[in-house]
Amino acid sequence: MILASIWSRVHYENWHYILTILAFAIFFGVFLTIVVRTIRMKRDKLNHLSNLPLESDEQSVKHHES
């Protein structure tokens, strides 16, 4: 009976390790997916994405300085 209560206590105290490992695995899986898709990207799509403008074409609003 004592061994069973100790095991259940250890089991409930270590649940956060499982969540940490699960979160890291999900993050690593998404990162690996992005890297693989980037490596397999066609050259014309890569050139198109590299030439996209970083700023919008809209005129910036000029502020009046006094």
Summary of the structure (lengths in Angstrom):
residues: 66
radius of gyration: 25.9
end to end distance: 81.2
largest distance: 81.2
contacts: 91
relative contact order: 0.05
helix: 68%
strand: 0%
